[in-house]
Amino acid sequence: MTLFRSLTATFAWACLALVPSLSHADDVDAAIKTLSQDWSRVTYTLPKAQQDDAYDALESRGAALIAQYPQRAEPRVWQAIILSTHAGEHGGLGALGMAKHARDLLQEAEKIQPDVLHGSIYTTLGSLYYQVPGWPVGFGDKDKARTLLQKALQIDPDGIDPNYFYADFLYKTGDKAGAMEHLKKALAAAPRPDRELADKGRRAQVQKLIDTIGAEK
């Protein structure tokens, strides 16, 4: 859940200001696509100094989508992804509140459609459980994280995100060999339609972790 930048601030803010006018149920798919692409721009191209406000703007849009489409799982999942990423960049007690909100949204989404967005519920939940501090500060739980990340891989075994986050989890729990296996699968993942920037940013994270592990041998 750590991420990067390169687009003018003017263009980024223009994108964030576009709150779709939605009148039909089918429009939620277009709105989610736009939200996900703007998340990629903020996460991978915007300077860190501008990200906090940019994530706030994305969260306002996500909340509006949840209110407009309460029976759809996708807005909750994407709002959780935005909150989780924001928490990783923000840090501190405020970040823990964001992480808890993200967890609750994902649990709500699971009740609506567990396998939505190629298992993103379990990828994101799993990443929260291994990155958030454990009791009594937070809700972190390595055993839950492993179970959730493995469930995500059952749904999308060749996906870049579930393989990357499981690899990161394995690395942080001392299994470098297992981490490398899943990092190689992440690099081999097929490109995702309309997710070019997200794929580029995630591949950079994958390669960075590969380099880190290689340097520690």
SULDAVEN-V500348 format. One record per pair of residues at least 12 apart in sequence whose ideal C-beta (glycine too) atoms are under 10 Angstrom apart, sorted by the first residue. I is the first residue (numbers start at 1). GAP is how many residues later the second one is. Records with the same first field share a line. If there is no record, write none. Layout:
I = GAP  GAP
This chain:
1 = 42  80  83  84  85  86  87  88  98  101  123  126  127  130  164  167  204
2 = 41  83  86  87  129  166  203  206
3 = 36  37  39  40  41  42  43  45  48  82  85  86  195  198  199  201  202
4 = 39  40  41  42  43  44  47  196  197  200  201
5 = 36  37  38  39  40  41  42  43  45  46  196
6 = 35  38  39  40  41  191
7 = 34  35  37  38  39  40  190
8 = 37  38
9 = 37  38  40  41  45
11 = 30  34
12 = 26  29  30  33  34  35  38  39  42  45
13 = 33  37  40  41  44
15 = 19  20  22  23  26  27  39  42  43
16 = 19  22  25  26  30  37  38  39  40  41  42  44  45
17 = 40  44
18 = 13  16  17  20  43
19 = 12  15  16  38  41  42  45  46
20 = 12  13  14  15  41  44  45  48
22 = 42  43  46  47
23 = 45
25 = 43  44  46  47
27 = 38  41  42
28 = 37  40  41  44  46  47
29 = 43  45
31 = 30  31  33  34  37  38  43  44  47
32 = 30  33  37  40  42  43  45  46  85
33 = 41  45  160  161  162
34 = 27  160
35 = 23  26  27  30  39  40  43  44  46  47
36 = 22  38  41  42  45  46  81  156  158  159  161  162
37 = 157  158  159  160  161
38 = 16  19  20  23  44
39 = 15  16  19  22  23  39  42  43  46  47  158  159
40 = 154  155  156  157  158  159  160  161  162
41 = 13  17  156  157  160
42 = 12  13  15  16  40  43  44  47
43 = 12  15  38  39  42  43  45  46  154  155  158  159
44 = 153  154  156  157  158  160  161
45 = 152  155  156
48 = 41
51 = 34  35  38  39
52 = 34  37  38  42
54 = 28  32
55 = 27  28  30  31  32  34  35  43
56 = 26  30
57 = 25
58 = 20  21  23  24  25  27  28
59 = 20  23  24  27  39  42
61 = 14  17  18  21
62 = 13  14  15  16  17  18  19  20  21  43
63 = 12  16  19  42
64 = 15
65 = 13  14
66 = 12  13  39  42  43
70 = 38  42
71 = 41  42
72 = 37  40  41  44
73 = 32  33  35  36  37  38  39  40  41  42  43  44  47  48
74 = 35  38  39  42  43  46
75 = 30  34
76 = 26  28  29  30  31  32  33  34  35  36  37  40  45
77 = 25  28  29  31  32  33  35  36  39  40  43  44  46  47  48
78 = 27  31  39  42  46
79 = 22  23  26  27  30
80 = 18  19  21  22  23  24  25  26  27  28  29  40  41  44  45  48
81 = 21  24  25  36  39  42  43  46  80
82 = 16  20  23
83 = 12  14  15  16  17  18  19  20  21  22  23  41  45
84 = 14  15  17  18  19  21  22  40  41  43  44  47  48
85 = 13  17  39  42
86 = 12  13  16
87 = 12  13  14  15  41  44  45
88 = 39  40  43
93 = 44
95 = 36  37  43
96 = 36  37  41  42  43  44
98 = 30
99 = 28  29  30  32  33  34  39  40  41
100 = 28  32  38  39
102 = 22  23  25  26  30
103 = 21  22  25  26  29  35  36
105 = 16  19  20
106 = 14  15  16  17  18  19  20  22  42
107 = 14  18
108 = 13
109 = 12  15  16
110 = 12  15
114 = 37  41
115 = 36  37  39  40  41
116 = 39
117 = 38  39  44
118 = 34  37  38  41  43  44  74
119 = 29  30  32  33  34  35  36  37  38  40  42  43
120 = 32  35  36  39  41  42
121 = 27  30  31  34
122 = 25  26  27  28  29  30  31  32  33  34  40  43
123 = 25  26  28  29  30  32  33  36  38  39  40  41  42  43
124 = 24  28  37  41
125 = 19  20  22  23  24  26  27
126 = 18  19  20  21  22  23  24  25  26  27  36  39  40  43
127 = 18  21  22  25  34  35  37  38  39  41  42
128 = 12  13  16  17  20
129 = 12  13  14  15  16  17  18  19  20  40
130 = 12  13  14  15  16  18  19  35  36  38  39  40  42  43
131 = 14  34  37  38  41
132 = 13
142 = 27  30  31
145 = 20  21  24  27  28
146 = 20  23  24  27
148 = 17  18  21
149 = 13  14  16  17  18  19  20  21  33
150 = 12  16  19
152 = 13  14
153 = 12  13  29  32
156 = 33
157 = 28
158 = 27  28  30  31  32
159 = 26  27  30  31  33
160 = 25  26  27  28  29  30  31  32  35  38  39  42  43  45  46
161 = 25  28  31  34  37  38  41
162 = 20  23  24  27
163 = 18  19  20  21  22  23  24  25  26  39  43
164 = 15  18  19  21  22  23  25  38  39  41  42  45
165 = 17  21  37  40
166 = 12  13  15  16  17  19  20
167 = 12  13  14  15  16  17  18  19  38  39  42  43  46
168 = 14  15  18  37  38  41
169 = 13
170 = 12  13
171 = 12  38  41  42  45
176 = 36  37  38  40  41
177 = 36
179 = 30  31  33  34
180 = 29  30  33  34
182 = 24  27
183 = 22  23  24  25  26  27  30
184 = 22  26
185 = 21
186 = 16  17  19  20  21  23  24
187 = 15  16  19  20  23
189 = 13  14  17
191 = 12
